[in-house]
Amino acid sequence: MTSTSTWGRWCAEHPRTIDLALTILVLLATWTAHRIALDGNDTREVTVVGVLVTAIAAATIVFRRRYPFSALAVAVLLGVLMIALSAPPNAGTGSAAMVCLYYVASTSDRRRTFFAAASTVSSLMLVTIFLGVGNNLLQEALGLLAWLLMASFAGAEVRSRRAYLESVEARAVQAERMREDEARHRVVEERMRIARDLHDVVAHHIALVNLQVGVASHLIGKDPEKATTALRGVEETSKAALDEIRATVGVLRDAQDGDRSMKPAPGLSDLPALVDQFVSAGMEIEVRAVGSLRPVGPAVDLTAYRIIQEALVNASKHALPGAVTVSLSYEAEVLVLSVENSGTAVPSTSPPGYGLLGMKERAQAMGGEVSAGFRADGGFRVDAQLPLVSVSSGSEREES
């Protein structure tokens, strides 16, 4: 395989050398065929016309790359002329036509190859039968036919193999491009996942810090002890935020170290602790569960937790004091979540963040959906529907 490919590359890099060698071979074969009689025991006279025809026939080899069909036509006509001049109708006589026919077959489609082969074979065979000299014209015609067909079949085989190799190479390039696109897509997905996690972690803890600082500033003159407790909560919340950010960054820097430093992914079992954090910061939250508790997939469990977490953060930032209701409904195949603030929602004047977008992306990745908006009587409501088991096993592995 290596020697064949090396030879093919050398031929492709030295086309003029190949053409010169073929021209010399064709010239010798044609000259020999023109001089030797059918029985090989006699020689013919050297004539000016014979030398000229032989030289022109060999010269067609040089022009076959640029003018393949014209070179083939000239080679066939010269072969006919040599047979008419009493040259033996053998492979040497049609050698130039054979080389040109091979090149046409190796570079043209099947229809043109068939037309070229049929024209070449019919022309030389008919001239051999009707104008040839000798006692075994049919045998010589069949031999010439065999050589011409072999040249056309060999060229067609080379063309087919070249097309096959090109298709294999094209498929390999396409497969490589698809692998690169898939890798790029996975990188983008991983970046989005990390961005969502960082947003959820930072937004959650900053919201708690904001609430705790507000409580501390309100109580600093009235009840210094409670204000001090609130400030300790700020310290604990800040430390927890730094720990989670450090763990997330650890995943980016070193997957193994990050995995060792990260805690298990939170889920609905951690919902009471999440609610207690906001309640201790001054929010009024009620949790309702409808239906019997049912197991959910780990990715859905994390998604449900993050959606509730982000909804509580939004309620703490964009609504006046009021009760917040968190509802969980376990239906046949769907987990329905609802986070509703009964206070008067205050539209934000700052540019929209990524909280709601992240919730929707998480739900869509699990095969669910999220809707959010202001209520008619005030407040803000977030509704989500998630399948109890993620539709994507890949998502399960990613979030677990």
Secondary structure, 3 states (H helix, E strand, C coil): CHHHHHHHHHHHHCHHHHHHHHHHHHHHHHHHHHHECCCCCCECCCCHHHHHHHHHHHHHHHHCCCCHHHHHHHHHHHHHHHHHCCCCCCCCCCHHHHHHHHHHHHHCCHHHHHHHHHHHHHHHHHHHHHHCCCCCHHHHHHHHHHHHHHHHHHHHHHHHHHHHHHHHHHHHHHHHHHHHHHHHHHHHHHHHHHHHHHHHHHHHHHHHHHHHHHHHHHHCCCCHHHHHHHHHHHHHHHHHHHHHHHHHHHHHHCHHHHHHHCCCCCCHHHHHHHHHHHHHCCCEEEEEEECCCCCCCHHHHHHHHHHHHHHHHHHHHHECCCEEEEEEEECCCEEEEEEEECCCECCCCCCCCCHHHHHHHHHHHCCCEEEEEECCCCCEEEEEEEECCCCCHHHHHHHC
